[in-house]
Amino acid sequence: MSVTPRLRVVAGSPPELVVYDELGACSYLPEQTWRLPLRLPVRSLTREEMSERLASGDRRQGRLLYRTACPECRACEPIRLDLARFRPDKTQRRVLRKGDGAFRLELGPPEIDAERVRLYNLHKHGRDLAAGERTTDLEAYRSFLGESCCETFEMRYYAADALAGVALVDRAEDALSAVYYFWDPAFSALSPGVYSVLKQVELARAQGLQYLYLGLFIGPCAKMAYKGVFLPHERLVGDRWVEFRERPQIPPRRRRQASTPPLPDPSARPVTPALPFTAPLPVSGAGPERR
């Protein structure tokens, strides 16, 4: 169904078009109803503009920004690490050492190819994240992970010469923002998700940045509560960033029902109107090339 009649403009620098704003069943807390207005900036965001949006709680999917506006639930809390204060614990340091021995890291602009689509689907289906979903194709991958409204780059993890994982990361003036990470489930024993967060911490510190944004913390949802193990961290509670120094209780993981589509699902969203801009690529040498 066309969303054109519902388009509205949000004033700002730059202005943004609200291209989707509907209630739906929450894919993280099935008993809840979510509302996720999707906003399309009319041009690429500068690093400073992206910093402002991250600090206000925005997340990014493709060229779209969103912030939860659910009618009753407030479980979703943006989470970030203050890099001057964060210290990995003993387990995380062990994950970092093992990962450094197993993976080789490369940085580069986002790429869209069959190998990434294959790895993305392997990750999604191999980790039981795709109940009821069809396999993602090249165009859906492009919309979800290949397009951006800000400065975005890839962190590519290789095991020998094979691509083992890809992390999409946004660059802001004072921060990096972890957008999405997918990896070969064959390496699950090495805790690739934890490892990638720690490598992003290293990269952000090397660039003299203040924060690493980790997305949304959702306490009642096991697959989103794990982010709370990075301590200390800050969460946006209401309109204030609050520091947390203790690990949260992580609930048992439950199988996601096929009736609740994941967030974000590019195939379930309206096609956004074409705009005359292309998101910038990261500058050459944006971070250390070793590892």
PASEBA-1860 file (N, C-alpha, C; in nm, 3 decimals):
! residues 291
1> MSVTPRLR> 0.085/-0.120/0.000/0.000/0.000/0.000/0.088/0.124/0.000 ~ 0.055/0.221/-0.079/0.134/0.343/-0.088/0.131/0.419/0.043 ~ 0.247/0.479/0.077/0.254/0.560/0.199/0.251/0.708/0.167 ~ 0.238/0.744/0.039/0.245/0.885/0.001/0.148/0.972/0.077 ~ 0.020/0.932/0.097/-0.071/1.020/0.171/-0.027/1.046/0.315 ~ 0.061/0.960/0.371/0.100/0.977/0.509/0.235/1.048/0.525 ~ 0.297/1.086/0.413/0.425/1.156/0.423/0.406/1.287/0.497 ~ 0.498/1.314/0.589/0.499/1.444/0.654/0.644/1.483/0.679
9> VVAGSPPE> 0.667/1.610/0.700/0.802/1.662/0.714/0.831/1.693/0.860 ~ 0.948/1.649/0.907/0.997/1.684/1.039/1.104/1.791/1.020 ~ 1.082/1.907/1.080/1.178/2.017/1.065/1.309/1.981/1.132 ~ 1.418/2.027/1.077/1.549/2.001/1.135/1.657/2.029/1.034 ~ 1.778/1.995/1.068/1.892/2.012/0.979/1.962/1.878/0.962 ~ 1.933/1.811/0.847/1.839/1.852/0.743/1.696/1.810/0.781 ~ 1.595/1.860/0.709/1.458/1.810/0.729/1.450/1.661/0.697 ~ 1.349/1.597/0.753/1.329/1.454/0.731/1.184/1.427/0.692
17> LVVYDELG> 1.166/1.329/0.605/1.032/1.285/0.566/0.994/1.162/0.647 ~ 0.880/1.164/0.712/0.828/1.045/0.779/0.757/0.962/0.671 ~ 0.817/0.847/0.638/0.766/0.768/0.526/0.687/0.646/0.572 ~ 0.689/0.617/0.702/0.614/0.503/0.753/0.586/0.527/0.901 ~ 0.462/0.509/0.943/0.427/0.529/1.083/0.301/0.450/1.113 ~ 0.319/0.323/1.147/0.206/0.234/1.174/0.232/0.155/1.301 ~ 0.126/0.114/1.368/0.137/0.023/1.481/0.157/-0.119/1.430 ~ 0.229/-0.200/1.507/0.250/-0.338/1.468/0.284/-0.424/1.588
25> ACSYLPEQ> 0.282/-0.555/1.568/0.319/-0.649/1.674/0.470/-0.646/1.693 ~ 0.514/-0.629/1.817/0.657/-0.621/1.847/0.723/-0.756/1.825 ~ 0.837/-0.758/1.754/0.906/-0.884/1.729/0.998/-0.923/1.843 ~ 1.020/-0.834/1.938/1.104/-0.864/2.053/1.021/-0.904/2.175 ~ 0.909/-0.835/2.196/0.818/-0.863/2.307/0.680/-0.884/2.248 ~ 0.646/-1.007/2.210/0.524/-1.033/2.132/0.396/-0.985/2.197 ~ 0.396/-0.968/2.329/0.275/-0.922/2.395/0.257/-0.770/2.381 ~ 0.355/-0.701/2.324/0.352/-0.556/2.312/0.321/-0.511/2.169
33> TWRLPLRL> 0.273/-0.389/2.158/0.252/-0.324/2.029/0.359/-0.218/2.011 ~ 0.422/-0.220/1.895/0.526/-0.120/1.872/0.481/-0.013/1.774 ~ 0.551/0.099/1.781/0.536/0.206/1.683/0.676/0.259/1.653 ~ 0.715/0.251/1.526/0.849/0.289/1.484/0.842/0.381/1.362 ~ 0.815/0.509/1.382/0.813/0.600/1.268/0.948/0.599/1.196 ~ 0.946/0.577/1.065/1.067/0.574/0.984/1.085/0.709/0.915 ~ 1.202/0.771/0.932/1.228/0.904/0.882/1.342/0.901/0.781 ~ 1.321/0.970/0.671/1.419/0.974/0.563/1.478/1.114/0.552
41> PVRSLTRE> 1.605/1.134/0.590/1.667/1.267/0.571/1.671/1.304/0.423 ~ 1.655/1.432/0.394/1.650/1.475/0.254/1.788/1.485/0.192 ~ 1.891/1.469/0.271/2.028/1.462/0.219/2.110/1.380/0.318 ~ 2.234/1.350/0.279/2.324/1.279/0.370/2.351/1.362/0.495 ~ 2.365/1.293/0.607/2.397/1.359/0.732/2.547/1.379/0.745 ~ 2.586/1.494/0.801/2.725/1.514/0.837/2.755/1.435/0.964 ~ 2.883/1.427/0.998/2.920/1.358/1.122/2.855/1.426/1.243 ~ 2.855/1.559/1.243/2.795/1.632/1.355/2.646/1.603/1.367
49> EMSERLAS> 2.576/1.602/1.253/2.431/1.575/1.255/2.403/1.432/1.301 ~ 2.488/1.337/1.263/2.469/1.201/1.307/2.492/1.190/1.458 ~ 2.591/1.261/1.510/2.613/1.261/1.655/2.489/1.309/1.731 ~ 2.427/1.415/1.681/2.307/1.469/1.746/2.196/1.365/1.747 ~ 2.180/1.293/1.638/2.072/1.196/1.630/2.099/1.074/1.718 ~ 2.222/1.029/1.722/2.255/0.918/1.811/2.232/0.955/1.956 ~ 2.272/1.076/1.994/2.255/1.120/2.133/2.108/1.132/2.172 ~ 2.021/1.154/2.073/1.878/1.166/2.102/1.807/1.031/2.097
57> GDRRQGRL> 1.881/0.924/2.064/1.822/0.790/2.067/1.790/0.731/1.931 ~ 1.829/0.795/1.823/1.799/0.744/1.690/1.884/0.622/1.657 ~ 1.825/0.532/1.578/1.896/0.422/1.514/1.873/0.431/1.365 ~ 1.953/0.356/1.288/1.946/0.364/1.142/1.920/0.228/1.081 ~ 1.835/0.226/0.980/1.812/0.109/0.893/1.818/0.157/0.750 ~ 1.919/0.113/0.674/1.932/0.163/0.537/1.945/0.315/0.537 ~ 1.864/0.380/0.456/1.866/0.527/0.452/1.771/0.589/0.554 ~ 1.708/0.506/0.634/1.605/0.554/0.726/1.655/0.561/0.870
65> LYRTACPE> 1.604/0.658/0.944/1.626/0.669/1.088/1.497/0.634/1.160 ~ 1.511/0.580/1.281/1.391/0.552/1.359/1.422/0.567/1.508 ~ 1.318/0.589/1.583/1.324/0.598/1.728/1.192/0.543/1.779 ~ 1.196/0.456/1.876/1.072/0.393/1.922/0.976/0.497/1.980 ~ 0.849/0.480/1.949/0.742/0.566/2.001/0.621/0.479/2.034 ~ 0.647/0.369/2.104/0.543/0.269/2.130/0.438/0.325/2.225 ~ 0.312/0.283/2.207/0.203/0.345/2.283/0.208/0.319/2.434 ~ 0.260/0.203/2.477/0.260/0.171/2.619/0.398/0.127/2.670
73> CRACEPIR> 0.472/0.053/2.591/0.597/-0.006/2.637/0.714/0.091/2.624 ~ 0.805/0.088/2.722/0.927/0.169/2.719/1.049/0.080/2.742 ~ 1.042/-0.046/2.700/1.151/-0.140/2.727/1.275/-0.112/2.643 ~ 1.259/-0.055/2.525/1.374/-0.028/2.438/1.451/0.093/2.488 ~ 1.577/0.073/2.520/1.662/0.181/2.568/1.791/0.185/2.485 ~ 1.817/0.292/2.411/1.946/0.304/2.343/2.061/0.289/2.443 ~ 2.166/0.220/2.402/2.276/0.190/2.491/2.408/0.230/2.425 ~ 2.499/0.283/2.504/2.630/0.324/2.452/2.737/0.300/2.557
81> LDLARFRP> 2.862/0.292/2.511/2.977/0.282/2.598/3.051/0.414/2.597 ~ 3.080/0.468/2.715/3.171/0.581/2.728/3.311/0.521/2.727 ~ 3.388/0.548/2.622/3.512/0.476/2.601/3.620/0.512/2.703 ~ 3.605/0.624/2.770/3.699/0.659/2.876/3.675/0.578/3.002 ~ 3.556/0.522/3.016/3.518/0.452/3.138/3.504/0.300/3.119 ~ 3.470/0.256/2.999/3.448/0.114/2.977/3.577/0.034/2.995 ~ 3.566/-0.079/3.064/3.677/-0.172/3.079/3.625/-0.314/3.056 ~ 3.683/-0.386/2.961/3.639/-0.524/2.940/3.671/-0.611/3.061
89> DKTQRRVL> 3.583/-0.705/3.090/3.608/-0.795/3.202/3.699/-0.910/3.157 ~ 3.728/-1.001/3.249/3.820/-1.109/3.221/3.773/-1.195/3.104 ~ 3.645/-1.227/3.103/3.591/-1.310/2.995/3.601/-1.238/2.861 ~ 3.569/-1.111/2.859/3.577/-1.035/2.734/3.721/-1.023/2.685 ~ 3.817/-1.007/2.777/3.957/-1.001/2.736/4.001/-1.134/2.675 ~ 3.949/-1.244/2.728/3.982/-1.375/2.672/3.921/-1.391/2.532 ~ 3.797/-1.344/2.515/3.735/-1.347/2.382/3.818/-1.267/2.283 ~ 3.868/-1.152/2.325/3.947/-1.067/2.237/4.077/-1.137/2.196
97> RKGDGAFR> 4.144/-1.200/2.290/4.269/-1.270/2.256/4.243/-1.385/2.159 ~ 4.140/-1.464/2.185/4.111/-1.578/2.096/4.070/-1.529/1.957 ~ 3.989/-1.423/1.954/3.946/-1.371/1.824/4.062/-1.315/1.745 ~ 4.154/-1.246/1.812/4.271/-1.192/1.742/4.356/-1.303/1.683 ~ 4.354/-1.419/1.747/4.429/-1.532/1.693/4.360/-1.603/1.579 ~ 4.230/-1.581/1.565/4.152/-1.654/1.464/4.116/-1.569/1.343 ~ 4.102/-1.438/1.361/4.048/-1.353/1.255/4.148/-1.247/1.212 ~ 4.135/-1.208/1.088/4.207/-1.094/1.032/4.104/-0.987/0.998
105> LELGPPEI> 4.130/-0.862/1.036/4.033/-0.753/1.018/4.075/-0.662/0.903 ~ 3.978/-0.628/0.820/3.997/-0.527/0.716/3.884/-0.425/0.727 ~ 3.913/-0.299/0.693/3.813/-0.193/0.687/3.792/-0.152/0.543 ~ 3.669/-0.112/0.509/3.641/-0.065/0.374/3.499/-0.017/0.362 ~ 3.465/0.040/0.247/3.328/0.085/0.226/3.233/-0.034/0.217 ~ 3.104/-0.013/0.245/3.008/-0.123/0.232/3.006/-0.178/0.090 ~ 2.999/-0.309/0.080/2.989/-0.376/-0.049/2.864/-0.462/-0.052 ~ 2.813/-0.482/-0.171/2.691/-0.560/-0.191/2.725/-0.668/-0.293
113> DAERVRLY> 2.729/-0.793/-0.250/2.762/-0.901/-0.342/2.700/-1.031/-0.292 ~ 2.712/-1.133/-0.374/2.650/-1.261/-0.343/2.711/-1.324/-0.219 ~ 2.841/-1.304/-0.195/2.905/-1.363/-0.079/2.849/-1.306/0.051 ~ 2.824/-1.175/0.054/2.767/-1.115/0.174/2.622/-1.159/0.195 ~ 2.547/-1.169/0.089/2.409/-1.215/0.100/2.407/-1.360/0.151 ~ 2.496/-1.442/0.099/2.503/-1.582/0.145/2.536/-1.587/0.294 ~ 2.635/-1.508/0.337/2.676/-1.509/0.477/2.566/-1.454/0.567 ~ 2.498/-1.349/0.521/2.387/-1.293/0.598/2.277/-1.397/0.619
121> NLHKHGRD> 2.239/-1.469/0.514/2.135/-1.572/0.527/2.182/-1.689/0.612 ~ 2.310/-1.725/0.601/2.366/-1.831/0.684/2.357/-1.793/0.831 ~ 2.390/-1.670/0.862/2.383/-1.621/1.000/2.238/-1.622/1.050 ~ 2.148/-1.569/0.968/2.009/-1.555/1.009/1.942/-1.691/1.031 ~ 1.964/-1.782/0.939/1.899/-1.913/0.950/1.976/-2.005/1.044 ~ 2.108/-1.995/1.045/2.189/-2.081/1.128/2.175/-2.050/1.276 ~ 2.132/-1.929/1.311/2.117/-1.891/1.452/1.969/-1.878/1.491 ~ 1.882/-1.936/1.409/1.739/-1.938/1.440/1.683/-1.798/1.456
129> LAAGERTT> 1.724/-1.707/1.366/1.674/-1.569/1.369/1.575/-1.542/1.257 ~ 1.534/-1.646/1.186/1.458/-1.624/1.064/1.327/-1.700/1.060 ~ 1.265/-1.725/1.176/1.140/-1.799/1.177/1.035/-1.730/1.092 ~ 0.985/-1.801/0.990/0.878/-1.746/0.908/0.924/-1.649/0.801 ~ 1.053/-1.624/0.788/1.101/-1.528/0.688/1.149/-1.598/0.563 ~ 1.138/-1.529/0.451/1.198/-1.581/0.329/1.346/-1.543/0.326 ~ 1.421/-1.612/0.243/1.562/-1.584/0.230/1.582/-1.444/0.170 ~ 1.675/-1.370/0.226/1.704/-1.235/0.177/1.777/-1.243/0.044
137> DLEAYRSF> 1.734/-1.160/-0.053/1.801/-1.156/-0.182/1.890/-1.031/-0.190 ~ 1.955/-1.013/-0.304/2.052/-0.906/-0.319/1.988/-0.768/-0.300 ~ 1.867/-0.747/-0.352/1.805/-0.616/-0.343/1.758/-0.586/-0.200 ~ 1.708/-0.688/-0.130/1.670/-0.667/0.010/1.792/-0.636/0.095 ~ 1.902/-0.705/0.066/2.027/-0.678/0.139/2.074/-0.535/0.111 ~ 2.064/-0.492/-0.015/2.105/-0.356/-0.050/2.025/-0.254/0.029 ~ 1.893/-0.273/0.039/1.807/-0.179/0.108/1.837/-0.176/0.258 ~ 1.863/-0.292/0.315/1.882/-0.305/0.459/2.022/-0.262/0.503
145> LGESCCET> 2.125/-0.313/0.435/2.262/-0.295/0.481/2.353/-0.224/0.381 ~ 2.314/-0.217/0.255/2.403/-0.158/0.155/2.385/-0.009/0.135 ~ 2.273/0.046/0.182/2.247/0.189/0.165/2.256/0.259/0.301 ~ 2.287/0.388/0.298/2.302/0.463/0.423/2.272/0.609/0.398 ~ 2.239/0.680/0.506/2.218/0.825/0.499/2.329/0.899/0.571 ~ 2.438/0.826/0.604/2.550/0.889/0.675/2.678/0.818/0.634 ~ 2.786/0.851/0.699/2.915/0.789/0.669/2.921/0.651/0.732 ~ 2.934/0.549/0.649/2.926/0.411/0.695/3.041/0.332/0.637
153> FEMRYYAA> 3.091/0.236/0.714/3.197/0.149/0.662/3.176/0.008/0.714 ~ 3.249/-0.085/0.654/3.247/-0.225/0.694/3.372/-0.260/0.775 ~ 3.352/-0.344/0.874/3.462/-0.416/0.938/3.448/-0.561/0.893 ~ 3.546/-0.610/0.817/3.539/-0.743/0.757/3.633/-0.836/0.832 ~ 3.578/-0.946/0.878/3.655/-1.043/0.954/3.680/-1.166/0.866 ~ 3.807/-1.201/0.850/3.845/-1.315/0.768/3.908/-1.422/0.856 ~ 3.871/-1.547/0.830/3.938/-1.663/0.887/4.016/-1.726/0.773 ~ 4.149/-1.717/0.781/4.233/-1.746/0.665/4.190/-1.651/0.553
161> DALAGVAL> 4.146/-1.703/0.440/4.104/-1.616/0.330/3.953/-1.612/0.313 ~ 3.880/-1.673/0.404/3.734/-1.681/0.392/3.669/-1.571/0.475 ~ 3.569/-1.505/0.416/3.494/-1.403/0.488/3.410/-1.470/0.596 ~ 3.438/-1.436/0.722/3.370/-1.500/0.835/3.268/-1.411/0.902 ~ 3.273/-1.279/0.879/3.178/-1.188/0.940/3.191/-1.049/0.882 ~ 3.083/-0.974/0.885/3.081/-0.835/0.837/3.003/-0.751/0.937 ~ 3.067/-0.646/0.987/3.001/-0.550/1.076/2.984/-0.420/1.002 ~ 2.861/-0.367/0.998/2.833/-0.236/0.941/2.837/-0.134/1.055
169> VDRAEDAL> 2.914/-0.027/1.036/2.939/0.070/1.142/2.922/0.210/1.086 ~ 2.855/0.297/1.161/2.840/0.438/1.124/2.943/0.522/1.198 ~ 2.990/0.627/1.129/3.086/0.719/1.189/3.018/0.852/1.215 ~ 3.021/0.896/1.339/2.972/1.028/1.378/3.090/1.112/1.425 ~ 3.063/1.236/1.465/3.172/1.324/1.504/3.243/1.275/1.629 ~ 3.167/1.223/1.726/3.226/1.183/1.853/3.208/1.035/1.882 ~ 3.165/0.956/1.782/3.126/0.818/1.813/3.129/0.730/1.690 ~ 3.137/0.601/1.716/3.099/0.498/1.619/2.967/0.440/1.665
177> SAVYYFWD> 2.889/0.390/1.570/2.762/0.328/1.601/2.755/0.192/1.532 ~ 2.741/0.086/1.612/2.729/-0.049/1.559/2.589/-0.065/1.499 ~ 2.583/-0.087/1.369/2.454/-0.097/1.300/2.407/-0.242/1.294 ~ 2.490/-0.330/1.243/2.450/-0.470/1.229/2.576/-0.553/1.209 ~ 2.576/-0.673/1.266/2.688/-0.765/1.248/2.634/-0.903/1.218 ~ 2.680/-0.961/1.109/2.641/-1.098/1.077/2.767/-1.180/1.054 ~ 2.762/-1.308/1.094/2.881/-1.390/1.093/2.845/-1.536/1.075 ~ 2.945/-1.613/1.036/2.929/-1.756/1.011/2.908/-1.828/1.144
185> PAFSALSP> 2.793/-1.895/1.162/2.768/-1.964/1.289/2.870/-2.071/1.323 ~ 2.951/-2.113/1.227/3.055/-2.212/1.256/3.157/-2.160/1.357 ~ 3.162/-2.026/1.374/3.258/-1.966/1.467/3.192/-1.925/1.599 ~ 3.075/-1.980/1.628/3.002/-1.940/1.748/3.084/-1.956/1.876 ~ 3.170/-2.057/1.882/3.247/-2.081/2.003/3.342/-1.967/2.035 ~ 3.372/-1.882/1.938/3.462/-1.768/1.959/3.388/-1.641/1.999 ~ 3.256/-1.651/2.021/3.174/-1.534/2.061/3.197/-1.416/1.966 ~ 3.167/-1.433/1.836/3.196/-1.326/1.740/3.128/-1.194/1.771
193> GVYSVLKQ> 3.006/-1.197/1.828/2.937/-1.072/1.858/3.011/-0.991/1.961 ~ 3.055/-1.055/2.070/3.132/-0.987/2.173/3.264/-0.939/2.115 ~ 3.329/-1.025/2.036/3.458/-0.989/1.976/3.446/-0.864/1.889 ~ 3.343/-0.857/1.808/3.329/-0.741/1.719/3.306/-0.613/1.798 ~ 3.227/-0.619/1.905/3.209/-0.500/1.989/3.344/-0.453/2.043 ~ 3.427/-0.546/2.089/3.556/-0.509/2.145/3.649/-0.451/2.039 ~ 3.641/-0.502/1.916/3.723/-0.444/1.808/3.673/-0.305/1.771 ~ 3.542/-0.284/1.780/3.490/-0.149/1.755/3.532/-0.053/1.866
201> VELARAQG> 3.540/-0.102/1.989/3.594/-0.021/2.098/3.738/0.020/2.066 ~ 3.820/-0.074/2.024/3.958/-0.044/1.989/3.966/0.061/1.879 ~ 3.884/0.043/1.776/3.887/0.135/1.662/3.843/0.275/1.703 ~ 3.736/0.283/1.780/3.686/0.413/1.824/3.789/0.484/1.912 ~ 3.854/0.411/2.000/3.958/0.472/2.083/4.075/0.519/1.999 ~ 4.113/0.441/1.898/4.224/0.480/1.812/4.193/0.609/1.737 ~ 4.066/0.636/1.713/4.024/0.757/1.644/3.994/0.871/1.740 ~ 4.016/0.849/1.869/3.994/0.954/1.968/3.849/0.988/1.993
209> LQYLYLGL> 3.759/0.890/1.976/3.616/0.915/1.992/3.572/0.891/2.135 ~ 3.455/0.941/2.169/3.407/0.933/2.307/3.315/0.814/2.330 ~ 3.234/0.777/2.230/3.131/0.677/2.253/3.133/0.568/2.146 ~ 3.083/0.451/2.184/3.043/0.347/2.091/2.897/0.314/2.121 ~ 2.809/0.339/2.025/2.667/0.308/2.040/2.643/0.164/1.998 ~ 2.566/0.091/2.079/2.545/-0.052/2.056/2.403/-0.085/2.012 ~ 2.320/0.015/1.988/2.184/-0.013/1.945/2.086/-0.002/2.060 ~ 1.994/-0.098/2.069/1.891/-0.096/2.171/1.913/-0.206/2.273
217> FIGPCAKM> 1.903/-0.171/2.399/1.899/-0.266/2.508/1.752/-0.290/2.542 ~ 1.711/-0.418/2.545/1.573/-0.454/2.580/1.581/-0.558/2.689 ~ 1.564/-0.516/2.813/1.586/-0.603/2.927/1.511/-0.734/2.925 ~ 1.380/-0.736/2.889/1.305/-0.862/2.891/1.334/-0.954/2.772 ~ 1.420/-0.911/2.679/1.447/-0.990/2.557/1.592/-1.037/2.561 ~ 1.614/-1.168/2.566/1.749/-1.222/2.584/1.844/-1.177/2.474 ~ 1.797/-1.178/2.349/1.890/-1.147/2.241/1.923/-0.999/2.232 ~ 1.856/-0.914/2.310/1.887/-0.772/2.313/1.939/-0.727/2.450
225> AYKGVFLP> 1.925/-0.811/2.552/1.972/-0.775/2.686/2.120/-0.803/2.705 ~ 2.177/-0.888/2.617/2.319/-0.924/2.634/2.410/-0.803/2.627 ~ 2.365/-0.695/2.561/2.449/-0.577/2.548/2.482/-0.515/2.684 ~ 2.402/-0.548/2.783/2.425/-0.496/2.916/2.546/-0.554/2.986 ~ 2.612/-0.656/2.928/2.729/-0.715/2.993/2.853/-0.630/2.974 ~ 2.848/-0.530/2.886/2.961/-0.439/2.868/2.948/-0.327/2.972 ~ 3.043/-0.321/3.064/3.029/-0.232/3.180/3.153/-0.143/3.199 ~ 3.129/-0.023/3.254/2.996/0.037/3.270/2.943/0.079/3.134
233> HERLVGDR> 2.811/0.093/3.126/2.749/0.144/3.004/2.645/0.248/3.041 ~ 2.599/0.321/2.941/2.495/0.420/2.961/2.374/0.382/2.878 ~ 2.254/0.405/2.936/2.130/0.381/2.862/2.045/0.507/2.867 ~ 1.977/0.534/2.757/1.890/0.651/2.749/1.757/0.615/2.814 ~ 1.735/0.665/2.933/1.613/0.639/3.009/1.531/0.767/3.009 ~ 1.419/0.765/2.938/1.346/0.889/2.916/1.428/0.979/2.826 ~ 1.468/1.094/2.877/1.549/1.186/2.798/1.686/1.207/2.860 ~ 1.732/1.111/2.944/1.858/1.128/3.015/1.943/1.001/3.005
241> WVEFRERP> 2.072/1.019/2.972/2.165/0.907/2.970/2.206/0.874/3.114 ~ 2.184/0.748/3.153/2.209/0.702/3.290/2.315/0.593/3.287 ~ 2.412/0.601/3.377/2.517/0.500/3.383/2.471/0.379/3.463 ~ 2.507/0.259/3.412/2.479/0.133/3.481/2.612/0.060/3.499 ~ 2.635/0.009/3.619/2.762/-0.055/3.651/2.747/-0.204/3.686 ~ 2.625/-0.256/3.686/2.603/-0.396/3.719/2.539/-0.469/3.601 ~ 2.575/-0.596/3.588/2.520/-0.678/3.479/2.370/-0.698/3.499 ~ 2.292/-0.687/3.394/2.149/-0.714/3.408/2.123/-0.864/3.413
249> QIPPRRRR> 2.009/-0.900/3.465/1.966/-1.038/3.457/1.913/-1.063/3.316 ~ 1.971/-1.161/3.248/1.932/-1.190/3.111/1.832/-1.305/3.112 ~ 1.712/-1.283/3.059/1.609/-1.388/3.063/1.645/-1.502/2.969 ~ 1.584/-1.619/2.988/1.607/-1.731/2.896/1.565/-1.692/2.755 ~ 1.641/-1.741/2.659/1.609/-1.711/2.520/1.495/-1.799/2.474 ~ 1.398/-1.736/2.408/1.285/-1.814/2.358/1.281/-1.805/2.207 ~ 1.231/-1.910/2.147/1.221/-1.914/2.002/1.122/-1.809/1.955 ~ 1.163/-1.729/1.856/1.075/-1.624/1.806/0.965/-1.684/1.720
257> QASTPPLP> 0.843/-1.636/1.738/0.729/-1.687/1.665/0.729/-1.636/1.522 ~ 0.686/-1.723/1.431/0.685/-1.686/1.289/0.591/-1.571/1.261 ~ 0.493/-1.547/1.348/0.395/-1.442/1.322/0.447/-1.303/1.353 ~ 0.568/-1.294/1.413/0.621/-1.163/1.446/0.746/-1.136/1.364 ~ 0.736/-1.055/1.260/0.850/-1.029/1.173/0.959/-0.956/1.248 ~ 1.087/-0.975/1.208/1.197/-0.913/1.280/1.207/-0.765/1.249 ~ 1.280/-0.695/1.334/1.315/-0.556/1.306/1.464/-0.551/1.278 ~ 1.507/-0.485/1.170/1.419/-0.439/1.065/1.405/-0.545/0.957
265> DPSARPVT> 1.293/-0.547/0.890/1.266/-0.639/0.780/1.245/-0.554/0.655 ~ 1.345/-0.537/0.569/1.329/-0.448/0.455/1.218/-0.487/0.361 ~ 1.187/-0.617/0.354/1.083/-0.660/0.262/0.944/-0.621/0.311 ~ 0.932/-0.590/0.442/0.801/-0.556/0.497/0.776/-0.406/0.502 ~ 0.875/-0.325/0.464/0.862/-0.182/0.473/0.829/-0.122/0.338 ~ 0.759/-0.010/0.334/0.732/0.056/0.208/0.862/0.100/0.142 ~ 0.861/0.104/0.011/0.976/0.154/-0.063/0.983/0.305/-0.042 ~ 1.099/0.354/-0.001/1.112/0.496/0.024/1.130/0.573/-0.105
273> PALPFTAP> 1.084/0.697/-0.109/1.099/0.775/-0.231/1.244/0.799/-0.264 ~ 1.276/0.801/-0.393/1.413/0.824/-0.437/1.453/0.968/-0.409 ~ 1.574/0.986/-0.359/1.627/1.119/-0.333/1.758/1.136/-0.407 ~ 1.790/1.258/-0.448/1.911/1.282/-0.529/2.036/1.292/-0.443 ~ 2.067/1.187/-0.361/2.195/1.189/-0.293/2.245/1.047/-0.279 ~ 2.375/1.036/-0.265/2.438/0.909/-0.235/2.514/0.924/-0.106 ~ 2.498/0.831/-0.014/2.566/0.841/0.115/2.716/0.836/0.095 ~ 2.792/0.918/0.169/2.937/0.922/0.152/3.003/0.795/0.201
281> LPVSGAGP> 3.118/0.762/0.143/3.198/0.651/0.189/3.296/0.701/0.294 ~ 3.344/0.612/0.381/3.441/0.656/0.481/3.570/0.702/0.416 ~ 3.635/0.794/0.480/3.761/0.844/0.426/3.866/0.736/0.434 ~ 3.959/0.738/0.341/4.064/0.639/0.340/4.148/0.653/0.466 ~ 4.185/0.537/0.523/4.267/0.538/0.642/4.195/0.583/0.764 ~ 4.060/0.558/0.772/3.981/0.603/0.885/4.017/0.535/1.014 ~ 4.089/0.426/1.007/4.126/0.356/1.129/4.243/0.264/1.104 ~ 4.294/0.200/1.207/4.410/0.113/1.192/4.379/-0.006/1.102
289> ERR> 4.471/-0.040/1.013/4.449/-0.148/0.918/4.502/-0.281/0.969 ~ 4.576/-0.281/1.080/4.629/-0.407/1.130/4.517/-0.488/1.196 ~ 4.550/-0.595/1.261/4.459/-0.691/1.325/4.431/-0.801/1.225
END
